[in-house]
């Protein structure tokens, strides 16, 4: 039986459950937003209790259960035990497990176990592009990772861009495609200083190169850094914004002590205990009222679709709906590059659009040009 689940429609609900297994990590990445790592780890029986609670909730959703860290494979025996626990019971909903890993420990018995359980275990590998880029960001760990294994098992690869690797962004994503990864996710590092003016021109140049690469290679699935929802921009709809993730609504993160947080970026491993405590008092709505945003966001033409990391916003600005100004500026650069890419796709006949969608796309591309960087 395959337990794999996909969100087939807005009515098909999936609840993302993050279990932080450990605060420990064997790397020290330059941009890590988990500022309070340590030796704490979750009790196995507590983790089973949390899984049972979520799996027995009768709220009409399926479950994606993510084993998280630190580096989760430091607790490999617990991962196996929790996976066996899930498979040993008959539940009234479908489930899948996800593991986000730095990949350095995936050898021997761990690799064998992943190969044997591909129907119920999906893997996201954190890897930052070329060997040089990866080693700059991630503790010289490139040669400790079996990239062929991850590519052949259809793992998602997640690339984080630091200020040091920004000049090679496009090269890094292309490199990962050439390793055989179909899905290459990429984002700028959260919570670091992006205020240097040179970052703006570098980011624009790298995204332009990436857009041209995907136009020349239409068989490849574009990285999500080039997949902002340009078609869905609707500046006339000023009441509510699209929810970028399910934090606090369709997503919950359990800390090692069993406390539930809106997501892992609000949890004590990531932020101070004072900020984490305040996060427990926040109210999360399925629809985000535009009045929640600060003035710069409310008046922006892309406000209703602009991506947000609510936890990083909360820890850096004190408002989960307000971006750091420098990161906001970089996001505008990303929208401009995405609009260029969408137009090139349209111009070369790579998009299948209804007449209404064609009109909306071209109009929205024109609107994006109003962004002031």
C-alpha positions as CSV (number, residue, x, y, z in Angstrom):
1,X,0.0,0.0,0.0
2,X,1.3,3.5,-0.8
3,X,0.6,6.1,1.8
4,X,1.7,9.0,-0.4
5,X,-0.7,11.9,-0.3
6,X,-1.0,15.0,-2.5
7,X,-3.2,18.0,-2.1
8,X,-5.7,17.5,-4.9
9,X,-7.9,20.4,-4.3
10,X,-8.5,23.2,-1.8
11,X,-11.0,20.9,-0.1
12,X,-8.4,18.1,0.4
13,X,-6.7,19.2,3.6
14,X,-3.2,18.2,4.7
15,X,-1.9,18.9,8.1
16,X,1.9,19.3,8.4
17,X,3.2,18.0,11.7
18,X,6.8,18.8,12.5
19,X,8.4,16.7,15.2
20,X,11.6,18.3,16.4
21,X,13.6,15.2,17.4
22,X,16.8,16.9,18.5
23,X,18.5,20.2,19.0
24,X,21.8,18.7,18.0
25,X,23.5,19.1,14.6
26,X,26.8,17.9,13.3
27,X,27.2,21.0,11.1
28,X,27.5,24.7,11.8
29,X,26.0,26.4,8.7
30,X,26.8,30.1,8.2
31,X,23.1,31.2,7.9
32,X,21.4,28.8,10.3
33,X,18.3,30.4,11.9
34,X,18.3,27.8,14.7
35,X,20.2,30.0,17.2
36,X,19.6,27.8,20.3
37,X,20.8,24.3,19.4
38,X,22.0,22.0,22.1
39,X,21.8,18.4,23.3
40,X,18.1,18.2,24.0
41,X,16.1,15.4,22.2
42,X,12.6,14.2,22.3
43,X,11.5,11.3,24.4
44,X,10.3,8.4,22.2
45,X,7.1,7.8,24.1
46,X,6.3,11.5,24.1
47,X,6.8,11.5,20.3
48,X,4.5,8.5,19.9
49,X,1.9,10.2,22.0
50,X,2.0,13.3,19.8
51,X,1.7,11.3,16.6
52,X,-1.3,9.3,18.1
53,X,-3.0,12.6,19.1
54,X,-2.6,14.0,15.6
55,X,-3.6,10.8,13.7
56,X,-6.7,10.3,15.9
57,X,-8.0,13.9,15.4
58,X,-11.1,13.6,13.2
59,X,-10.8,16.9,11.4
60,X,-10.9,15.6,7.8
61,X,-7.2,16.0,6.9
62,X,-4.4,13.7,6.0
63,X,-1.0,14.0,7.7
64,X,2.5,14.8,6.6
65,X,4.7,14.1,9.5
66,X,8.2,15.7,9.3
67,X,11.1,14.5,11.4
68,X,13.2,17.6,12.0
69,X,16.2,18.8,13.9
70,X,19.0,19.9,14.3
71,X,20.0,17.0,12.2
72,X,17.2,14.3,12.6
73,X,19.4,11.4,11.5
74,X,21.3,11.8,14.8
75,X,18.2,10.2,16.2
76,X,17.9,7.5,13.5
77,X,16.7,4.8,15.9
78,X,13.8,7.0,17.0
79,X,12.9,7.7,13.4
80,X,12.7,4.0,12.7
81,X,10.7,3.4,15.8
82,X,8.2,6.1,15.0
83,X,7.9,5.0,11.4
84,X,7.3,1.4,12.6
85,X,4.7,2.8,15.1
86,X,2.8,4.5,12.2
87,X,2.9,1.4,10.1
88,X,1.8,-0.9,12.9
89,X,-1.6,0.8,13.3
90,X,-4.7,1.2,11.3
91,X,-5.5,4.9,11.1
92,X,-8.5,6.7,9.7
93,X,-6.4,9.0,7.5
94,X,-3.5,8.7,5.1
95,X,0.0,9.7,6.1
96,X,3.5,10.2,4.8
97,X,6.7,11.1,6.6
98,X,9.3,13.6,5.5
99,X,12.8,14.0,6.7
100,X,14.9,17.2,6.1
101,X,18.6,16.3,6.4
102,X,22.0,17.7,5.7
103,X,22.8,14.3,4.1
104,X,26.1,13.7,5.8
105,X,24.9,10.7,7.9
106,X,23.0,9.0,5.1
107,X,25.2,6.0,4.5
108,X,25.1,2.3,5.3
109,X,22.1,1.2,7.3
110,X,20.4,4.6,7.0
111,X,20.7,4.5,3.2
112,X,19.4,1.0,3.1
113,X,16.4,1.9,5.3
114,X,15.5,4.8,3.1
115,X,15.6,2.7,0.0
116,X,13.3,0.1,1.6
117,X,10.7,2.7,2.7
118,X,10.4,5.0,-0.3
119,X,6.6,4.6,-0.3
120,X,6.3,6.2,3.1
121,X,9.4,8.3,3.6
122,X,10.3,11.3,1.5
123,X,13.5,13.2,1.9
124,X,14.5,16.8,1.5
125,X,18.3,17.3,1.2
126,X,19.8,20.6,2.2
127,X,22.5,21.3,-0.4
128,X,23.7,24.7,-1.5
129,X,24.8,24.3,-5.1
130,X,28.3,23.7,-6.4
131,X,30.9,22.1,-4.1
132,X,32.5,25.5,-3.5
133,X,29.1,27.1,-2.7
134,X,28.1,24.3,-0.4
135,X,31.4,24.2,1.5
136,X,31.3,28.0,2.1
137,X,27.8,27.7,3.6
138,X,27.8,24.2,5.2
139,X,30.9,23.4,7.1
140,X,32.9,21.9,4.2
141,X,30.5,18.9,4.1
142,X,30.1,18.4,0.3
143,X,32.2,15.3,0.1
144,X,30.3,13.6,3.0
145,X,27.1,13.5,0.9
146,X,26.1,10.8,-1.6
147,X,24.4,13.0,-4.1
148,X,23.8,10.2,-6.6
149,X,21.7,8.4,-3.9
150,X,19.5,11.4,-3.2
151,X,19.0,12.2,-6.9
152,X,18.1,8.5,-7.8
153,X,15.6,8.3,-4.9
154,X,13.8,11.4,-6.2
155,X,14.7,13.5,-3.1
156,X,13.9,17.2,-3.1
157,X,16.9,19.3,-2.9
158,X,16.7,22.6,-0.9
159,X,19.3,25.3,-1.7
160,X,19.8,28.2,0.6
161,X,21.6,31.3,-0.7
162,X,23.9,33.3,1.6
163,X,25.4,36.7,0.8
164,X,28.7,34.8,0.1
165,X,27.1,32.5,-2.5
166,X,24.7,34.9,-4.1
167,X,27.1,35.7,-7.0
168,X,26.8,32.0,-8.0
169,X,23.1,31.5,-7.5
170,X,22.2,30.5,-11.0
171,X,25.3,28.3,-11.4
172,X,24.4,26.5,-8.2
173,X,20.8,25.7,-9.2
174,X,21.9,24.6,-12.7
175,X,24.6,22.4,-11.1
176,X,21.9,20.7,-8.9
177,X,19.7,20.1,-12.0
178,X,22.7,18.5,-13.8
179,X,23.2,16.2,-10.8
180,X,19.8,14.8,-11.6
181,X,17.5,16.6,-9.2
182,X,14.1,17.3,-10.7
183,X,12.9,19.5,-7.9
184,X,15.3,22.2,-6.8
185,X,14.0,24.5,-4.2
186,X,15.9,27.7,-3.5
187,X,15.6,30.7,-1.3
188,X,17.6,33.5,0.2
189,X,18.7,32.8,3.7
190,X,16.4,34.2,6.4
191,X,17.5,36.4,9.2
192,X,20.8,37.6,7.8
193,X,21.8,41.1,6.7
194,X,20.8,41.7,3.0
195,X,21.2,45.5,3.2
196,X,24.3,45.8,1.1
197,X,23.2,47.6,-2.1
198,X,25.4,45.3,-4.2
199,X,23.1,42.4,-3.3
200,X,20.3,43.9,-5.3
201,X,22.1,44.0,-8.6
202,X,23.7,40.6,-8.0
203,X,20.3,39.0,-7.3
204,X,18.7,40.6,-10.3
205,X,21.5,39.4,-12.6
206,X,21.6,35.9,-11.3
207,X,17.8,35.5,-11.6
208,X,17.9,36.8,-15.1
209,X,20.5,34.2,-16.0
210,X,18.3,31.5,-14.4
211,X,15.3,32.7,-16.4
212,X,17.2,32.5,-19.7
213,X,18.4,29.0,-18.7
214,X,14.9,27.7,-18.1
215,X,13.7,29.2,-21.4
216,X,16.4,27.3,-23.2
217,X,15.6,24.1,-21.2
218,X,11.8,24.0,-21.0
219,X,11.9,20.3,-20.1
220,X,13.2,21.2,-16.7
221,X,10.9,22.1,-13.8
222,X,11.8,25.7,-12.8
223,X,13.0,26.2,-9.2
224,X,10.5,27.7,-6.9
225,X,12.6,30.8,-6.7
226,X,11.4,31.5,-10.3
227,X,7.8,30.4,-9.6
228,X,6.1,33.3,-7.8
229,X,2.4,33.5,-8.6
230,X,2.4,36.4,-11.0
231,X,-0.9,35.3,-12.5
232,X,-2.6,35.6,-9.1
233,X,-1.6,39.2,-8.3
234,X,-4.8,41.1,-7.7
235,X,-4.3,44.6,-6.4
236,X,-8.0,45.3,-6.6
237,X,-8.6,42.7,-3.9
238,X,-7.3,44.6,-0.9
239,X,-9.1,42.7,1.9
240,X,-7.2,39.5,2.3
241,X,-3.7,38.1,1.3
242,X,-2.8,34.6,0.2
243,X,-1.4,32.5,3.1
244,X,2.2,31.5,2.1
245,X,2.3,28.5,4.5
246,X,0.0,26.8,7.0
247,X,1.8,28.0,10.1
248,X,-0.5,28.0,13.1
249,X,-3.4,26.7,10.9
250,X,-2.5,23.6,8.9
251,X,1.0,23.3,10.4
252,X,2.2,22.6,13.9
253,X,5.7,22.1,15.3
254,X,6.2,20.1,18.4
255,X,9.4,20.9,20.4
256,X,11.4,18.3,22.2
257,X,9.3,18.8,25.4
258,X,6.1,18.3,23.5
259,X,5.0,22.0,23.4
260,X,3.1,22.9,20.2
261,X,4.3,26.0,18.3
262,X,2.9,27.5,15.1
263,X,6.0,26.3,13.2
264,X,9.6,25.5,14.0
265,X,10.7,29.1,13.4
266,X,8.7,30.1,16.4
267,X,10.1,27.4,18.6
268,X,12.8,27.7,21.3
269,X,15.4,26.0,19.1
270,X,15.1,29.0,16.7
271,X,14.3,31.9,18.9
272,X,14.8,33.0,22.5
273,X,12.4,31.5,25.1
274,X,10.8,35.0,25.5
275,X,9.9,35.2,21.8
276,X,8.8,31.5,21.8
277,X,6.5,32.2,24.8
278,X,5.0,35.2,23.0
279,X,4.4,33.1,19.9
280,X,2.1,30.9,21.9
281,X,-0.2,33.9,22.4
282,X,-0.5,34.7,18.7
283,X,-3.7,34.2,16.8
284,X,-3.5,32.6,13.3
285,X,-6.4,33.0,10.9
286,X,-7.0,30.9,7.7
287,X,-7.4,34.2,5.8
288,X,-4.9,37.0,6.5
289,X,-6.6,40.4,6.7
290,X,-4.6,43.0,4.8
291,X,-4.9,45.3,7.8
292,X,-2.4,43.0,9.6
293,X,0.4,44.2,7.3
294,X,2.4,47.4,7.8
295,X,1.9,50.3,5.5
296,X,4.7,49.4,3.0
297,X,3.1,46.0,2.4
298,X,-0.5,47.1,2.3
299,X,0.3,49.6,-0.4
300,X,2.4,47.2,-2.5
301,X,1.0,45.9,-5.8
302,X,2.1,42.3,-5.0
303,X,0.8,42.4,-1.4
304,X,-1.8,39.7,-1.8
305,X,0.7,37.1,-3.1
306,X,4.0,38.1,-1.5
307,X,5.7,35.2,0.3
308,X,6.3,35.5,4.0
309,X,8.0,33.4,6.7
310,X,5.9,34.4,9.6
311,X,8.3,33.1,12.2
312,X,11.3,34.9,10.8
313,X,9.3,38.1,10.5
314,X,8.2,37.8,14.1
315,X,11.7,37.3,15.5
316,X,13.2,40.1,13.3
317,X,10.5,42.8,13.2
318,X,8.2,41.8,16.0
319,X,5.3,41.5,13.6
320,X,4.8,38.1,11.8
321,X,3.3,40.0,8.8
322,X,6.1,42.6,8.4
323,X,9.3,41.8,6.5
324,X,12.7,43.2,7.3
325,X,13.1,46.2,4.9
326,X,16.3,44.8,3.2
327,X,14.6,41.4,2.7
328,X,11.5,43.1,1.4
329,X,13.7,44.9,-1.2
330,X,15.2,41.6,-2.3
331,X,11.7,40.1,-2.6
332,X,10.8,42.9,-5.0
333,X,13.8,42.1,-7.1
334,X,12.6,38.5,-7.2
335,X,9.1,39.6,-8.4
336,X,10.6,41.7,-11.2
337,X,12.7,38.7,-12.3
338,X,9.7,36.4,-12.1
339,X,7.7,38.8,-14.2
340,X,10.4,38.8,-16.8
341,X,10.5,35.0,-16.8
342,X,6.8,34.7,-17.2
343,X,6.8,37.1,-20.1
344,X,9.6,35.1,-21.8
345,X,7.6,31.9,-21.3
346,X,4.6,33.6,-22.8
347,X,6.5,35.1,-25.7
348,X,8.0,31.7,-26.6
349,X,4.7,29.8,-26.4
350,X,5.6,27.8,-23.2
351,X,2.4,28.8,-21.4
352,X,-1.1,27.4,-22.0
353,X,-3.4,30.2,-21.1
354,X,-7.1,31.0,-21.6
355,X,-7.8,34.5,-23.1
356,X,-8.7,35.7,-19.7
357,X,-5.5,34.3,-18.1
358,X,-3.5,35.8,-20.9
359,X,-5.0,39.3,-20.3
360,X,-4.5,39.0,-16.5
361,X,-0.8,37.8,-16.9
362,X,0.2,40.6,-19.2
363,X,-1.6,43.1,-17.0
364,X,0.1,41.8,-13.9
365,X,3.5,41.8,-15.5
366,X,2.9,45.5,-16.3
367,X,1.9,46.1,-12.6
368,X,5.0,44.5,-11.3
369,X,7.1,47.0,-13.2
370,X,5.9,49.6,-10.8
371,X,7.8,48.1,-7.9
372,X,10.4,50.5,-6.7
373,X,13.6,48.7,-5.6
